[in-house]
Amino acid sequence: MLPFGPGRRTHLHLHGAGDPQDGACLPAVIQIRPTQPEDAGALLHLAGAEPLFSREEAETVDELLETYLEQEDHGGYFFLSALENGKLLGFACYGPTPLTQGTFDLYWIAVGTPAKGKGVGRALMAYVEDEVRKRGGRMLVLDTAGRREYAPTRAFYTSLGYTHAATVADFYAPGDDLIIFTRLLS
């Protein structure tokens, strides 16, 4: 379980940011919190720079973020930002699945290239799962592509305890399957 700081923010201490001359590792603090309007520019830049996101996917992130920031009920979408010293490292977007009892979808998770492999994605997923539980969620569903370049993404979800629930062949395009993962949270 990750420690929680003020204002329901998660703080994750990452090691490896030390001075290379003395070999000491000084912890860097990663803050995870609900996305704020001031995060929008960096979040959209990150989405646009993510090599696995198409232009249309980045535009969809923009539309969902606008809904989240402008509507009081967030349009059923919730965004989280992971920051280090005020700099956005990654984000996640999730929400309840319509017409279900306690099922939530993870719509997006992205971590900028400089922060990949440093635990930011794991911290975001842990925070999403905690928030889903707080909102009465019992299951988190996520999907990804079946293309070769998504193999690390699929391995990441498996390493977090997600189960490969289904494959829909040629869903996105010929040769590009939809891979669905689930995890019971209760």
N, C-alpha and C positions, 0 to 999 in steps of 0.2 A: 504494500500500500504506500502511496506517495504521501509525503507530509503536505498538509494544507495550511496556507498562510492566511493573512487577513483578506476579507472580501471574497471568500471562496476561491481563492487563487491557488493553484498548485505551484510549488517551487520544487524543481528538480535540480539536484546538484550533480553536475557532470564533471568528470575528472579528465585531465589531459590538456588543460589550458595553462599549464605552468611555464615558467621561464626555462628554456632549453639549456641555459648555461649551468644552472644548479641542479637540474633534473627533478626539481620539486614540482608536484602537480597541485596547482591551486584550483579549488572548485569554482566553476562558473555556475551561476544561478539562472535557470530557465524558468520563466513565469508563464503559466497558462491561465488564461482568463477569457471570459466572453469577449468577442470581437467588438471593438469600439469604432466609432466613425473615423478616428484618426489612423486606424489600421488599414483603411480601405485601399489607399494608393499602393502601399507596399504589398498587400494581399493580392491585389489584381495584377501587379507586376510579377509576383511570384507565380501566380497561375498562368500568366502569359509566357513566362520563361520555362515552365516545366516541360521538358521534352516529350513526356508521355501524354500531355494534354493537346488536343487539336485546337485550332482557333475557335471552333464552335463550342468546345467544352469550356474554354476560358471565357467566352462570351456568356455561357450559361452560369458560370460562377459569378460573373458580374451581375447578371439579372437576379440571382438568388440573394446575393449580398445586398443589393439595393432593396429588395423586399424585406430582408431581415432588418436593415437599418431604418427603414421608413415606416413599417407597419408595427403598431403596438404589440400585436400578437406574433410578430416576426414572420407571418405567413406560414407558420408551422416549421420554419427552418431555424436552426440554431448554429451559429458560427463560434469557433474558439480560435484564439490566437496564441501561438507560442512565441515568446520574446526573450531576448537576452539583452540587457542594458537598453531596453526600449526598441531594439531592432527586431523586426519580424523574422522568425526562422521557419515558421510553418503555420498551417491552419487546418482545421477540420470543419465539416458541415454535416449535420445530422438532423433527423426529425422523425416524428411519429409516422408510421405507415398508415394511411387512411384505411378505414374499415377493418381494423384488426384490434385485438385486445393486448396491449403491451408490447407490440412489435415496433421496432424503430429501424430506420435505414441510415446507414452511413453513406452520404452522398459523395463527399470528397474528403480526401486527406492528402496533403502535399507538404513536403519539407524541401526547402531550398537546398541546392547542391552543396554549398559549404557546410551545412549542418547534417547532411545525410550520414547515417551510420553512427551517430552520437547519442542515440536514445531519445531524440525529440519526437519521432513518430510513435514510439512506445509510450511516451508520456502523454501525448495527445490522445492515443487510443484509450489509455487508462482513465483519463479525464472524461472522455466521451462515455465510456461504460459507466462511470460513477454518476454522471449526469442523467443518463438513461434510467438507471436504477432509481434515482431521486424523483424522476418523472413517472414512476410506476412501470417502467419498461422491464420486460422479462427476456426479450430476445433482440439481438442486433443482427441485421442482415446487411451484407455488403456484396457488391459485385465488381468484377474487374474483367479485363480482356484476357483472351486465351493466347494472344500472340507471344512469341518468344521473348520480346523485350519486357514483358510483364512478369516473367518468371520470378525476379526478385520480389516483386509486389506480392505475388501469391505465396512465396516462401515466408515473407514477413507475416502475413495473416495466419498462416499455419503455425508459425512460431509463437503466436499469441493465443493459440488454443482454438482458433476458428476451424470449423469443419467444412470441407468441400461438400456442399449439399446438392449441387446440380451443375450440369453443363448444358447449354443450349447451343448446338452447333450452328455455325455461320450466322449468328445473331447480329453482330455489328456489320459484317460484310462477309463475302465468301472467304473462308479460311480464318475468320476472326470470331472465335466463340465467346459467349458470355459464360463466365465462371461465377457461381454464386456461393458465398460462404455464409455460415451462420454461427452464432454462439449464444447459448442460453446463459443469462446473467443472474437468474434467481437461484 
